[in-house]
Amino acid sequence: MKAIRRIAVGGVVAVAISALATLPVSAQTSPATGPTTDLPKIVKVKVGDNYFKPKKLTIVVGDRVNFVWIGTAIHDVKVKKGPQKFESDKQASGKFKQVVLEPGKYKIVCTLHPGMEMKMTAKEPPPVTTSTAPLPAP
C-alpha cells in the first residue's frame, strides 16, 4: 500500500513540475518574489557637441536613461515638453541618470544650443500575467 501511495504522490509531483516547466518564464512565480517580470533597462544617450544620439528613443516606464557627455562643450539635458520634468546641471563631461516614471512623449533639449534636441517615448510596461496550470486530481 505504501508503494502505491509513493507512486501516486510521485506522479502528481512529476506532473506539476512538468506543467510548470511548460509555462513561459514571464508567467512563472516564485514564492518569495511573486510573478517574475522583465527588469527595467538602462538606456544610454550620448550627449555630443550639439547632438543627442540617438535622436529618437522608445523606452518602457521604469527604464533608466543614462545621458553620457562625450563632447567637449558644456551642455545640459532638460525636458521641454513631457509628462515628467527633469533637468541636469550644465556640464562638459560626466553623466546624468534619470528613471522615467511617466508614460508619454518627451521633447528633450540642451538649453544652451538651439536645435539640439531629441524625442523620447515612454510606453507603459506590458501587463504581468500569471497562470497556473490546474493540477490533476489525486
C-alpha positions as CSV (number, residue, x, y, z in Angstrom):
1,M,0.0,0.0,0.0
2,K,2.9,2.4,0.8
3,A,4.4,1.7,-2.6
4,I,1.2,2.6,-4.4
5,R,0.9,5.9,-2.4
6,R,4.6,6.8,-3.2
7,I,4.0,6.2,-6.9
8,A,0.8,8.3,-6.8
9,V,2.4,11.2,-5.0
10,G,5.5,11.0,-7.1
11,G,3.3,11.0,-10.3
12,V,1.4,14.1,-9.1
13,V,4.7,15.9,-8.3
14,A,6.2,15.0,-11.7
15,V,3.0,16.3,-13.5
16,A,3.1,19.5,-11.5
17,I,6.8,20.1,-12.3
18,S,6.2,19.2,-15.9
19,A,3.3,21.7,-16.1
20,L,5.4,24.5,-14.6
21,A,8.3,23.8,-16.9
22,T,6.0,24.5,-19.9
23,L,4.9,27.9,-18.7
24,P,6.7,30.9,-20.2
25,V,9.3,32.4,-17.9
26,S,7.2,35.6,-17.6
27,A,4.3,33.6,-16.2
28,Q,6.2,31.6,-13.6
29,T,6.1,32.7,-10.0
30,S,8.5,32.4,-7.1
31,P,7.1,32.0,-3.6
32,A,9.4,34.7,-2.3
33,T,9.0,37.3,-5.1
34,G,5.7,36.5,-6.8
35,P,5.3,36.8,-10.6
36,T,8.6,37.4,-12.5
37,T,8.8,40.4,-14.8
38,D,11.3,41.9,-17.1
39,L,13.7,44.1,-15.2
40,P,13.9,47.8,-16.1
41,K,16.6,48.5,-18.7
42,I,19.4,51.0,-18.7
43,V,19.5,53.0,-21.9
44,K,22.5,55.1,-22.9
45,V,22.1,58.5,-24.7
46,K,25.3,60.2,-25.9
47,V,25.4,64.0,-25.3
48,G,27.8,65.1,-28.0
49,D,28.8,68.6,-29.3
50,N,25.4,69.8,-30.4
51,Y,23.6,66.5,-30.7
52,F,22.0,63.7,-28.8
53,K,22.4,60.1,-30.0
54,P,20.0,58.5,-30.6
55,K,17.8,61.4,-31.7
56,K,14.7,59.3,-31.2
57,L,14.2,56.8,-28.4
58,T,11.4,54.5,-27.2
59,I,11.6,53.1,-23.6
60,V,9.4,51.5,-21.1
61,V,8.2,53.3,-17.9
62,G,10.7,52.3,-15.2
63,D,13.7,52.3,-17.5
64,R,16.7,54.4,-16.6
65,V,18.2,56.8,-19.2
66,N,21.9,57.5,-18.7
67,F,22.9,60.6,-20.5
68,V,26.7,60.5,-21.1
69,W,28.7,63.5,-22.2
70,I,31.2,62.6,-24.9
71,G,32.0,66.0,-26.4
72,T,34.0,68.9,-25.1
73,A,31.4,71.7,-25.0
74,I,29.1,72.5,-22.0
75,H,25.6,71.1,-22.3
76,D,22.6,70.3,-20.2
77,V,19.6,68.0,-20.6
78,K,16.1,69.4,-20.0
79,V,12.6,68.1,-20.7
80,K,11.0,71.0,-22.7
81,K,7.7,69.1,-23.2
82,G,6.6,65.9,-21.5
83,P,4.7,64.4,-18.5
84,Q,7.7,64.2,-16.2
85,K,10.1,67.1,-15.9
86,F,13.8,66.7,-15.2
87,E,16.9,68.7,-15.9
88,S,20.6,68.1,-15.5
89,D,23.3,70.5,-14.4
90,K,25.3,72.3,-17.1
91,Q,28.4,70.3,-17.6
92,A,31.1,69.4,-20.2
93,S,31.7,65.8,-19.0
94,G,30.1,63.2,-16.8
95,K,26.7,61.6,-16.6
96,F,23.1,62.3,-15.7
97,K,20.9,59.4,-14.8
98,Q,17.1,59.6,-14.8
99,V,14.4,56.9,-14.2
100,V,11.4,57.6,-16.3
101,L,8.2,57.1,-14.3
102,E,5.5,58.7,-16.5
103,P,4.4,57.4,-19.9
104,G,4.1,59.8,-22.8
105,K,6.0,61.7,-25.4
106,Y,9.0,63.8,-24.4
107,K,11.0,66.6,-26.1
108,I,14.4,66.8,-24.6
109,V,16.7,69.8,-25.3
110,C,20.0,71.4,-24.4
111,T,19.1,74.9,-23.3
112,L,22.5,76.2,-24.4
113,H,22.3,75.1,-28.0
114,P,19.1,75.9,-30.1
115,G,18.2,72.9,-32.3
116,M,20.0,70.4,-30.0
117,E,17.0,68.2,-29.2
118,M,15.8,64.6,-29.1
119,K,12.4,62.9,-28.8
120,M,11.6,60.1,-26.4
121,T,8.5,58.0,-26.0
122,A,7.9,56.2,-22.7
123,K,5.4,53.3,-23.0
124,E,3.5,51.5,-20.3
125,P,5.1,48.2,-19.4
126,P,3.3,45.1,-20.6
127,P,0.9,43.6,-18.1
128,V,2.3,40.9,-15.9
129,T,0.4,37.7,-16.5
130,T,0.4,34.8,-14.2
131,S,-1.2,31.5,-14.9
132,T,-1.3,28.3,-13.0
133,A,-1.9,25.0,-14.8
134,P,-4.5,23.0,-13.0
135,L,-3.1,20.0,-11.2
136,P,-4.7,16.7,-11.9
137,A,-6.9,15.2,-9.2
138,P,-5.2,12.8,-6.9
